Amino acid sequence: MVVGRQAAIDSAFSTVICAPIFSAGLGMASQVRVGPAEGLKHDSWILCDGLVSMNKGELADYIGGLSPEKLRELNQTLRVALDLP
């Protein structure tokens, strides 16, 4: 599973940058914990230090979404992972 930005998914570009989601994480500052509240079957981790470029055709099924609060947490975690101010 990946997290991607809807505007990029809807764009004319053939690829999007995504953050992979795994069922195991280390609780690092570059990881965000997600789970059933976001539509997943079990607790998982968004790995912001593992961003990947994916073809939009590989993004198949919509599974869940992030609340505004969780999206803010993800944004802050991306800043940490990418060493942005």
C-alpha positions as CSV (number, residue, x, y, z in Angstrom):
1,M,0.0,0.0,0.0
2,V,1.2,3.6,-0.7
3,V,0.1,7.1,0.2
4,G,-0.2,9.4,-2.8
5,R,-1.4,13.0,-3.4
6,Q,-4.8,13.0,-5.1
7,A,-3.9,16.0,-7.3
8,A,-0.8,14.2,-8.7
9,I,-2.8,11.0,-9.2
10,D,-5.4,13.1,-11.2
11,S,-2.7,14.9,-13.3
12,A,-1.6,14.1,-16.8
13,F,1.8,12.8,-15.5
14,S,2.3,9.1,-15.8
15,T,4.0,8.7,-12.5
16,V,3.5,9.9,-8.9
17,I,5.7,10.0,-5.8
18,C,4.4,7.8,-3.1
19,A,5.2,6.8,0.5
20,P,5.1,3.0,1.0
21,I,3.1,1.6,3.9
22,F,4.3,-1.5,5.8
23,S,2.9,-3.5,8.6
24,A,6.1,-3.1,10.6
25,G,7.9,0.1,11.7
26,L,10.5,1.2,14.1
27,G,8.7,4.3,15.5
28,M,11.3,6.5,13.9
29,A,10.8,10.2,13.4
30,S,10.5,9.5,9.6
31,Q,7.5,7.1,10.1
32,V,3.8,7.7,10.7
33,R,1.7,5.1,12.4
34,V,-1.7,4.4,10.7
35,G,-4.3,1.7,11.1
36,P,-8.0,0.9,11.2
37,A,-9.0,4.6,11.8
38,E,-7.5,5.3,8.3
39,G,-9.3,2.3,6.7
40,L,-6.5,-0.3,7.1
41,K,-7.0,-3.8,8.4
42,H,-4.3,-3.5,11.0
43,D,-1.7,-1.1,12.4
44,S,0.9,-0.1,9.8
45,W,3.6,2.5,9.2
46,I,4.0,5.1,6.4
47,L,7.7,5.2,5.7
48,C,8.5,8.7,4.6
49,D,12.2,8.0,4.2
50,G,11.4,5.4,1.5
51,L,9.6,7.6,-1.1
52,V,9.2,5.9,-4.5
53,S,8.1,6.9,-8.0
54,M,5.3,4.7,-9.3
55,N,3.4,4.4,-12.5
56,K,-0.2,5.5,-11.9
57,G,-1.4,2.2,-13.5
58,E,0.1,0.4,-10.5
59,L,-2.2,2.2,-8.1
60,A,-5.2,-0.1,-8.1
61,D,-7.6,0.0,-5.2
62,Y,-8.4,2.8,-2.8
63,I,-8.2,1.5,0.7
64,G,-8.5,4.4,3.1
65,G,-7.7,8.0,3.8
66,L,-6.0,10.3,6.3
67,S,-7.9,12.7,8.6
68,P,-6.8,16.3,8.6
69,E,-4.9,15.7,11.8
70,K,-3.1,12.6,10.5
71,L,-2.3,14.5,7.2
72,R,-0.6,17.3,9.3
73,E,1.4,14.6,11.1
74,L,2.4,13.1,7.7
75,N,3.4,16.5,6.4
76,Q,5.6,17.1,9.5
77,T,7.1,13.7,9.1
78,L,7.9,14.3,5.5
79,R,9.7,17.5,6.5
80,V,11.8,15.5,8.9
81,A,12.6,12.8,6.4
82,L,13.5,15.3,3.7
83,D,15.3,17.6,6.1
84,L,13.1,20.6,5.2
85,P,12.4,23.6,7.4
